[in-house]
Amino acid sequence: MSDHTYTATKRSLGLPKINGSAVVMGLYLLFLLLPIYWLLVMSLKTNTEILNTFTLWPRNLTFDNYKIILTDASWYMGYVNSMIYVVMNMVISLAVALPAAYAFSRYTFLGDKHLFFWLLTNRMAPPAVFALPFFQLYSSIGLFDTHIAVALAHALFNVPLAVWILEGFMRGVPKEIDETAYIDGYSFPRFFLKIFTPLVASGIGVTAFFLFMFSWVELLLSRTLTSVNAKPIAATMTRTVGADGIDWGVLAAAGMLTILPGALVIYFVRNYIAKGFALGRV
């Protein structure tokens, strides 16, 4: 049977038209959402049900796992500590990367390409290489177990990433805009804040998204440089391992709550991300 005859037969029988790309996309979304769904189901179960029975949904629905996290200071302060140093890192990285990216996009100077490549090599290095030097340095100057210590450590990796992304957006802005602003009497700080920054707002949104994600999920440095006062949630989650085994329900609930900040960031900067992937070098 030819393709034309097959299509005509389907139409005569009233069979629905199947879009191959829609099927592939549906299977892909199912593949992505299945672990999240399973994590959610586990967070609403007791440990007994998790370990002894296999169910696709909770038989005995319970919110005790979330109650433990939201009422125990040793748990919810992990989220607070993580948010503090992540926000600090985003502010520091953007404050450093914006003028640096502008310089790389607008000026040519001796060794500019080598310096730009050197910045990227910092992002390529594994965090384990810098864990011991940072630990000794911050311990000697009294910054160990502070939020600023983790924020500065993450800046070593996030500033090169921010410069690389922002430079691509800034290079797409015509230089004539700078010259016109100077002719109109704008000082550089006023021009940069009032005119230039809004033109690369989508790039800043994309950069902020990646800075948040890389700092939020990083574990090695944040765990090495903290102990109690600035302990992140990723390190706190290891408390679920005890003499009785792993508290799977609490661990799953903590995992679900850890996903929420990233989902909220994606929601609020979704328009900037779309423009960034279309226009920038992301």
N, C-alpha and C positions, 0 to 999 in steps of 0.2 A: 504494500500500500504506500503510495506516494505521500509526501508531507502535505500537499494540497488536499488530497482526498481525506487524510486523517483529520486535518483542521476542519474541513467541511462536515465530516461526520460528527465531530465534537459539537459543532454549532447546532447541527440538526437535533442532537440529543439533549441540548441544553446544558452540557457539562461546563463547569467554570473554567476560565482560562487561568492556567498556572504560570506565574511569572518566576522564572528560574532565579533571577537576582533577589527577588523577595524571599524565596525559600532559603537561599544561602545566607542572606542577612538575618533571617529569623533563627536559623540554626546557630549562627555566630553569636547573636544576642543571648540565646539560650545557654550557649557554652560559657559566656561571660557572667551571666546572672546566676547560674547554678551554684557556684561556690558561695556567693553572697546569700542566696536563699537558704542554703544548708547551714551557713553560719547563723542566720537569723533563727532558724528552727532550733538549732542547738542552744541558742541563748534563752529560749523559752521553755527548755526542758530541765528536768532534774538530772543530776549525775547518774542516778540509778537507771532512769529511762535511756539516757545516752549510751550507757555501757551495756545494758542488758537486752534492749530491744531495738529493732530497726523500724523506724516509722518515718513517713514522709512529712508528717506534721505532729505537733505535740499532742499527746493523749491527755496529759495532765498539765494544762497551761499554767505557767508560773512566771512571775516577774521578780522573784526573789534575787535572781542574779543581777538585774539592773539595780535593785534596791541596795544591794551590797556596795556596788560601785558608787552610787550617788549619795550614800550616807556615810561612807567610810572616807575620812580625810586622806588617808594614805593612798586611796584610789583616785578620788576626783582631783586631788592636787597634782597628780601626774599629768592630767589634761591641762590644768592651769599652767604648770611649769612649761609644758611643751608649747602652748600657745604664746607664752611670754617670749621665749627665746626665738621662736619662729618669726613673730612679728618684729622683734628687734633686728633679726638677721635681714628681713626684707627691707626695713628702713635703711640699715647700714649699707647693704649691697646696692640698693637703688641710688642712694646718695653718692656713692663712689662711682658707680657704673655710668650714670647719666653724663657727667662731664667728661669721663674717660672715653665713652663711646662717641661723644660729639667731637672730641679731639681726633680720634681715629678716622671719623667720617669726613672731616672738613680740612684737616691739615696733613701735610707730608713733611716728615722730619726724619733725621738720621736714625736708622734702626727701627722704624715704626712697624714694619712687617715682622721683624724678629721679636719685638716686644709683644706684638699681638699673638704670635705663635706661642711665646713663652707663657702668656696668660692661659692659653688653652691647655698647655701641658699640665698646669696645676689642676685643671679639671679632670685630666686623664689619670692622674696619680690616685691610687687607692687610699682611702682614709687611714688604713692601718699604718701607712708609712709615717703619718704625722701624729699618731695617737700618743706615743711616748714623748716626743719633744714638747707637744702641747701640755701634757700632764706635768712634766717637770717645770716648764716655764710658768704655768699658772699656779702651781703649788708654791713656787719660790716668791711670787709677787702677790700672793693672797687672793687670787681669783678662782681658785678651785672651788667647785660646787656653787657656782654662781651662774645666773642666766646669761650674763654678758660674755662669760667664757665660752659657752657653747655657741652663742651668736657669732662671735669673732672667729671661732674655729670653722664654722660653716661658711663664713664669708670668704675664706681661702678658696673654696670650691665654687661658691655661688657668684662671686664678683666676675670671674672670667666668663661664666655662662651668661650673665646679664650683659656684659660688654659685647659679647659676640652677637647676641640677639638684637640689642638696641642699635648696634652699629649698622646692621642691615636695614633697619627701619629708617635711621637717620640719613643714610646714604641715598635713600629714595626721595628725600625732601630736597627740592632744588636750592642751590646756593644763592640764587637770585633773591630768595626771601630774606636771607641774612643781610644781603647788601641793601635791599630796600628798607629794612628796619633801621639799619645804621644811618641811612640818608634821612629818614624821618626823625632822627634824634633819639632812638632807643639806646639805652645802655645795654651792655651784654646781659647782666642779670635780669633786667626787665624784659628784654627780648626773649631770653631763654625760658623764663617762667610764663610770660603772657602769650607769646606767639608760638615758639618752637615746641614747647612741651605738649600743648594741646594737639599739635600736628602728629605727634608720635604717641598719642594716648593709647592706641591699640597695641603698639609695641610694648608700652609700659605694662598694660594689662596682661599680655602674654608672659612677659618677664616675671611679673609678680606671681603669676600662677605657677611657673616652673620653680621659682625660688621657694615658694611655700611648700610645694610637693617634695623637693629634694631635702629641705630642712626638716619637714614633718616626718618623713620615713627613715631618715638617717638614724642609726642606732649606735654604731661603734663609738664615735666621738662623744655623743651625748651621754652615753653610759660611762665612758672612761673618765670624763671631766666632771661628773656629778656623783653625789653619794646620797644626800638626804634632802637638802633644801631646794635643789633644782632638779630633782630626779624626774625624768620624763616618763610618760605613760608606757612607752615600749619597754623600759627597764622595770617598771612596776609590774608589768604583766608576768614577769618571771616568778612573782610571789605565789602564783597558782600551783607551783610545784611544792609538795610537802610530803610528809611521811605517809599520808594516805593516798598518794598519787597526785594526779593533775585534776584540778577543779575545772572540768571542761565547760560547764555552764557559765561560770564567771568569766573564764577566758574568752568564750564566744561573745558574751555580752560586751566585754571590753573591746573586742575586735570590731563589733558593730558600731560602738560609739567612736572608735578611732576613725572609721570610714566617713562619718558624718561631716567633720570639718572640711575635708577635701571635696566632698560632694557639694557643700554650700559654696565653697570658693569657686568651683566650676560653674555653679548656677549664676553667681553674681557677675562673673567675668566672661560668660559664654559668648557674648557679642564680640568682645575684644579678641577672644581666642579664635573665633571664626575669621575675623579680619586679619589677625596675625598669621594664621596658616595660609591665607590667600596672598598676603602682601609681603610678609617678612621672610627671613631665612630659617624659619622653624621647620 
